[in-house]
Amino acid sequence: MRTFVVVGGTSGLGLEVARILVPDHRVVVLGDQPEEVKQVAADLGCDGMACDVARYDQVRSAFDEIGGELDGLVHCAARWIGGRLEDLAPEAIQRAVEVNVLGTAYVLREALRRMHRHGHGNIVYVGAVAVDVPRPGIPVYRATKCFGASLVESLAQATGTNGIKVMQLHPGPMPTRLQERVGAEFLDTVYTPPAQVAREVVRLLMLDADDPYVSDLRVLRADGRW
């Protein structure tokens, strides 16, 4: 039985990934709302931990509590922030940077430390198609997601081993809770349901050490429009 951690697993894509993994593996769902984490853990029959990824002490404590070998991690947690830069509250900008930038670095740091210890593991970072296609009204959100994409690309090169794979998906707009916060004007007429994208995430999580090295010069990207 493998151990998988789903960060941002209480709704949307993360929830669908956890739902697929639960029957055959140990799954730990992380989320920043304790009641949501408790409810999802009860519904799916998996472990759950409340964790604000923007707080390094909480991230480290969560991974320490999980313990053992970490076979895979999917990082879905993201903070939406939309609007013109000059109209955004400084507090909103700070929170988006804390979650999408610092939180991503903290989570991947702790996951990689444990994977290097055991010599194996797969990481899938869920980015956004906005990284490749600038759109008006999301300057800060896009900038924070660009950080994640850049970090993953560098880490994929730095691992230098097929035993530890660092990958990313860039889904297009999906009907999720984050999308509800974004607004209907940013939901394309062609989109993929989270459950379908989740199957691709799980496929990557399940790659064995002797499977082709996919996190090479360009890590795997997908825009969710099949």
Solvent accessible surface area in square Angstrom, and as a share of the most:
residue,aa,sasa,rsa
1,M,185,0.83
2,R,75,0.27
3,T,13,0.08
4,F,1,0.00
5,V,0,0.00
6,V,0,0.00
7,V,1,0.01
8,G,20,0.20
9,G,0,0.00
10,T,19,0.11
11,S,32,0.21
12,G,21,0.20
13,L,10,0.05
14,G,1,0.01
15,L,35,0.18
16,E,40,0.18
17,V,0,0.00
18,A,0,0.00
19,R,114,0.42
20,I,70,0.36
21,L,3,0.02
22,V,31,0.18
23,P,101,0.63
24,D,97,0.50
25,H,34,0.15
26,R,76,0.28
27,V,3,0.02
28,V,0,0.00
29,V,0,0.00
30,L,2,0.01
31,G,7,0.07
32,D,73,0.38
33,Q,93,0.41
34,P,83,0.52
35,E,130,0.58
36,E,55,0.24
37,V,6,0.03
38,K,144,0.61
39,Q,103,0.46
40,V,14,0.08
41,A,17,0.13
42,A,76,0.59
43,D,98,0.51
44,L,26,0.13
45,G,66,0.64
46,C,21,0.12
47,D,64,0.33
48,G,30,0.29
49,M,29,0.13
50,A,55,0.43
51,C,4,0.02
52,D,29,0.15
53,V,10,0.06
54,A,16,0.12
55,R,119,0.43
56,Y,60,0.23
57,D,59,0.30
58,Q,61,0.27
59,V,0,0.00
60,R,107,0.39
61,S,65,0.42
62,A,6,0.04
63,F,2,0.01
64,D,85,0.44
65,E,127,0.57
66,I,11,0.06
67,G,31,0.30
68,G,61,0.59
69,E,84,0.38
70,L,6,0.03
71,D,27,0.14
72,G,0,0.00
73,L,0,0.00
74,V,0,0.00
75,H,1,0.00
76,C,24,0.14
77,A,21,0.17
78,A,28,0.21
79,R,104,0.38
80,W,43,0.15
81,I,11,0.05
82,G,31,0.30
83,G,27,0.26
84,R,145,0.53
85,L,103,0.51
86,E,123,0.55
87,D,92,0.48
88,L,28,0.14
89,A,51,0.39
90,P,99,0.63
91,E,123,0.55
92,A,44,0.34
93,I,48,0.24
94,Q,111,0.49
95,R,61,0.22
96,A,0,0.00
97,V,57,0.33
98,E,40,0.18
99,V,11,0.07
100,N,2,0.01
101,V,25,0.15
102,L,72,0.36
103,G,0,0.00
104,T,2,0.01
105,A,32,0.25
106,Y,53,0.20
107,V,0,0.00
108,L,1,0.01
109,R,121,0.44
110,E,0,0.00
111,A,0,0.00
112,L,17,0.08
113,R,105,0.38
114,R,17,0.06
115,M,1,0.00
116,H,97,0.43
117,R,150,0.55
118,H,72,0.32
119,G,45,0.43
120,H,54,0.24
121,G,5,0.04
122,N,8,0.04
123,I,0,0.00
124,V,0,0.00
125,Y,3,0.01
126,V,15,0.08
127,G,7,0.07
128,A,11,0.09
129,V,25,0.15
130,A,8,0.07
131,V,18,0.10
132,D,75,0.39
133,V,79,0.45
134,P,90,0.57
135,R,73,0.27
136,P,121,0.76
137,G,27,0.25
138,I,6,0.03
139,P,61,0.38
140,V,15,0.09
141,Y,16,0.06
142,R,64,0.23
143,A,61,0.47
144,T,5,0.03
145,K,5,0.02
146,C,42,0.25
147,F,75,0.31
148,G,0,0.00
149,A,4,0.03
150,S,63,0.40
151,L,40,0.20
152,V,0,0.00
153,E,49,0.22
154,S,68,0.44
155,L,37,0.19
156,A,0,0.00
157,Q,95,0.42
158,A,81,0.63
159,T,18,0.10
160,G,66,0.63
161,T,50,0.29
162,N,46,0.24
163,G,13,0.13
164,I,3,0.01
165,K,0,0.00
166,V,0,0.00
167,M,0,0.00
168,Q,0,0.00
169,L,2,0.01
170,H,2,0.01
171,P,10,0.06
172,G,9,0.09
173,P,18,0.11
174,M,23,0.10
175,P,64,0.40
176,T,21,0.12
177,R,86,0.31
178,L,48,0.24
179,Q,17,0.07
180,E,137,0.61
181,R,140,0.51
182,V,17,0.10
183,G,20,0.20
184,A,88,0.68
185,E,128,0.57
186,F,35,0.15
187,L,56,0.28
188,D,40,0.21
189,T,136,0.79
190,V,93,0.53
191,Y,95,0.36
192,T,9,0.05
193,P,66,0.42
194,P,19,0.12
195,A,44,0.34
196,Q,64,0.28
197,V,3,0.02
198,A,0,0.00
199,R,143,0.52
200,E,36,0.16
201,V,0,0.00
202,V,18,0.10
203,R,123,0.45
204,L,1,0.00
205,L,1,0.00
206,M,63,0.28
207,L,26,0.13
208,D,65,0.33
209,A,57,0.44
210,D,127,0.66
211,D,42,0.22
212,P,104,0.65
213,Y,75,0.29
214,V,44,0.25
215,S,0,0.00
216,D,81,0.42
217,L,144,0.72
218,R,153,0.56
219,V,5,0.03
220,L,60,0.30
221,R,62,0.23
222,A,17,0.13
223,D,58,0.30
224,G,3,0.03
225,R,84,0.31
226,W,176,0.62
